[in-house]
Amino acid sequence: MSLHSSRLRGRGRLGFAALLAAAAGLSVAAGSGPGAEPYRERHPDARIDPSRGVEGDLEFSGTLPYWRTPEVLERNARFAGSPADQWKLNWKHMDLDRAELHPGHLAVDEGEALVARLAAQDAGFRACLGEGAADLRGKAATYPKHDAALGRIVTVEGRIEQCASRVPGDAGKALRQGSPANNKVSVYFKSLSAGVPIRVDIGQAPLMEAYRRGERSFYAKTGQLNFACAACHVPESIMGHKLRGETPTTPFGDAAHYPTYRTPVGALESIQERFARCHGQMRTQPLKPGDPAYVDLEVFMTVLSNGYPVSVPSAR
């Protein structure tokens, strides 16, 4: 995935000579004059309409009718295990059996215990998570959102980090974004919105601006492989075709199941940790969870899940 972050600018492929020059410590600029933007290649734009939310997948990949609801998933469960057809289910078939215990369920319990412990140390911790309300049910479905008091876009994991920072002592410091403790509180918080449709408010100008920045990141190429997110996840790309041991799927509805228990790595993983893992696979420099560029990309991805219900705890 490619990001418009100062740490990633200019890391797109400029050719072998440019790589040699970079290795020698020389600067390579594709623009003219001081301050010119480095040359960046882009994957062809798929022209997504953000106002349609998850319904936009009907014209995008056409797979939404296979995974839109549990009922249609049940009817198409025969696709699971089929190399040619499983990708059409967008991995949502993994969520059909909620009774099956996996480490994601255990993380929900651990997250609940962490919230109780932090609330005992700071009575305002839970209200901070609920933006003034003690009842957290349904709250996570509106994230990411713009926080006027903070002057920035806040994700669920960012809210947890912010609220934990007010807890005295060292307990709150362990909840930095990307940490196991933050992910556990996040999956507990989001489990209280399970089944509630995601509704990121792109009517707010800061959210729409973040969406557009995330969209540019989605299509911009970066790293030694000169890949973009779109290289795997739009029509006329690798989407629906075998890539090593996986078949990339549509990005629509994908944000709904994070944080998710990732069976290949044996850990609970936030969506921004997944961005970083993708970057590592693309041979580009990952960013830390919470980086503004990753926040923008999460806004973009979550808007593509608008109207689809929060689906945690999950395993992938």
Secondary structure, 3 states (H helix, E strand, C coil): CCCCCCCCCCCCCCCHHHHHHHHCCCCCCCCCCCCCCCCCCECCCCCCCHHHHHHHHHHHCCCHHHHCCHHHHHHCHHHCCCCCCHHHHCCHHHHCCCCCCCHHHHHHHHHHHHHHHHHHHCCCHHHHHCCCCCCCCCHHHHCCEEECCCCEEECHHHHHHHHHCCCCCCCHHHHCCCCHHHHHHHHHHHHCCECCECCCCCCCHHHHHHHHHHHHHHHECECCCCECCHHHHCCCCCCCCCECCECCCCCCCHHHHCCEEECCCCEEECHHHHHHHHHHHCCCCCCCCCCHHHHHHHHHHHHCCCCCEECCCCEC
